Amino acid sequence: MNIIMLLLPLLAGIGLSVQSAVNGTFGKRVGTIESAFFTFFTGAIFLTIIVNFFGQGNILNIHEVPKWQLLCAIFGVIYLSLMVLAVPKIGVTAAVISVIVGQLVASMVIDHFGWFESEVVPFGIKRLIGVVLMCMALFFVFREKTDKSAAQSS
């Protein structure tokens, strides 16, 4: 079961990279906001069908949750819109690694302080090494992209 739980986020990551690449080129043709709108509108249609047939919760309970939890929807829109802007300019790899670095840093702060009702997981040297290595990966990936861009323009 643990292997499956590791594979699911891996598949989600593959899907995000593909989505970023497609939305980046789509956004250049139809516009950033329009691309984000189309993605969320299509997703809303599919999820409406899925919720109606497979949902086990109660969407009406949305009024009973703490209001700060409703921010999750806004962060999805912000993420998608920013990726549509960034991917055409820096490439899928640099954009995705930037996202991962941002996720690592934010998630480590959230874990360390137990924000948003999450379990407290103290920050340690191994986590620091992981962030430093990811920052190095971002540096090398982005540098390779800028080196190639400079070589092509000369």
C-alpha positions in Angstrom: 0.0 0.0 0.0 2.9 2.4 0.8 4.3 2.0 -2.7 0.9 2.9 -4.2 0.8 6.0 -2.0 4.3 7.0 -3.4 3.3 6.3 -7.0 0.1 8.4 -6.8 2.0 11.7 -6.2 4.5 10.7 -8.8 1.7 10.3 -11.3 0.3 13.6 -10.2 3.6 15.2 -10.8 3.8 13.8 -14.3 0.3 15.1 -14.9 1.3 18.6 -13.6 4.3 18.7 -15.9 2.3 17.7 -18.9 -0.4 20.2 -17.9 2.2 23.0 -17.5 3.6 22.4 -20.9 0.2 22.2 -22.6 -1.2 25.2 -20.7 1.9 27.2 -21.5 1.5 26.9 -25.2 -2.3 27.1 -25.0 -1.9 30.3 -23.0 0.3 31.9 -25.6 -2.5 31.3 -28.2 -5.6 32.2 -26.2 -4.3 34.3 -23.3 -3.2 33.5 -19.7 -6.4 34.2 -18.0 -8.4 32.5 -20.7 -6.3 29.4 -20.5 -6.7 29.2 -16.7 -10.5 29.8 -17.1 -10.8 27.0 -19.6 -8.8 24.6 -17.4 -10.9 25.3 -14.3 -14.2 25.4 -16.2 -13.5 22.0 -17.8 -12.3 20.6 -14.4 -15.5 21.9 -12.8 -17.6 20.0 -15.3 -15.7 16.8 -14.9 -15.7 17.1 -11.1 -19.5 17.8 -11.0 -20.0 14.5 -12.8 -17.6 12.6 -10.5 -19.1 14.2 -7.4 -22.6 13.3 -8.5 -21.8 9.6 -9.2 -19.0 8.9 -6.7 -19.0 11.6 -4.0 -19.4 10.5 -0.5 -19.3 13.8 1.3 -21.7 16.7 1.4 -20.8 19.8 -0.5 -23.3 21.8 1.6 -20.9 21.4 4.5 -18.8 24.1 3.0 -20.6 26.5 5.3 -19.4 24.6 8.3 -15.6 24.7 7.7 -13.4 27.4 8.9 -13.3 30.2 6.3 -9.5 30.1 5.9 -9.9 26.6 4.4 -11.7 28.0 1.4 -8.5 29.7 0.3 -7.4 26.4 -1.2 -9.4 27.2 -4.4 -7.6 30.5 -4.8 -4.2 29.0 -4.5 -5.0 26.6 -7.4 -6.0 29.4 -9.6 -2.9 31.4 -8.7 -0.6 28.4 -9.3 -2.1 27.6 -12.7 -2.0 31.2 -13.9 1.6 31.7 -12.8 2.6 28.5 -14.6 0.9 29.6 -17.8 3.0 32.8 -17.6 6.3 31.2 -16.7 6.5 28.0 -18.8 6.8 29.7 -22.2 9.6 32.0 -20.9 11.8 29.6 -18.8 10.6 26.1 -19.9 8.8 23.3 -18.2 11.7 21.9 -16.3 12.8 25.2 -14.7 9.2 26.1 -13.9 8.5 22.8 -12.3 11.7 22.7 -10.3 10.9 26.2 -9.1 7.5 25.0 -8.0 9.0 22.0 -6.2 11.6 24.2 -4.4 8.7 26.6 -3.3 6.7 23.6 -2.2 9.6 22.2 -0.2 10.3 25.4 1.6 6.7 26.2 2.3 5.8 22.7 3.4 8.8 22.5 5.7 7.8 25.7 7.4 4.2 24.4 7.7 5.4 21.1 9.1 7.8 22.7 11.5 5.2 25.0 13.0 2.2 22.7 12.5 0.2 25.3 10.7 -3.2 24.6 9.2 -3.8 21.9 11.7 -1.0 19.7 10.3 1.3 17.4 12.2 4.4 19.0 13.6 7.5 17.7 11.9 10.6 19.5 13.2 13.1 21.0 10.7 16.4 19.2 10.7 19.7 18.9 8.9 18.5 16.3 6.4 15.6 18.5 5.3 18.0 21.4 5.0 20.3 19.3 2.8 17.3 18.3 0.6 16.3 22.0 0.1 19.9 23.0 -0.7 20.2 20.1 -3.3 16.9 21.2 -4.9 18.1 24.8 -5.1 21.3 23.5 -6.8 19.2 21.6 -9.3 17.2 24.7 -10.0 20.4 26.7 -10.5 21.9 24.2 -13.0 18.6 23.6 -14.9 17.9 27.4 -15.2 21.6 28.1 -16.0 21.6 25.6 -18.8 18.4 27.2 -20.3 20.0 30.7 -20.1 23.3 29.4 -21.5 21.5 27.9 -24.5 19.4 31.0 -25.0 22.6 33.2 -25.0 24.3 30.8 -27.5 21.3 30.9 -29.8 21.1 34.7 -29.8 24.8 35.2 -30.7 
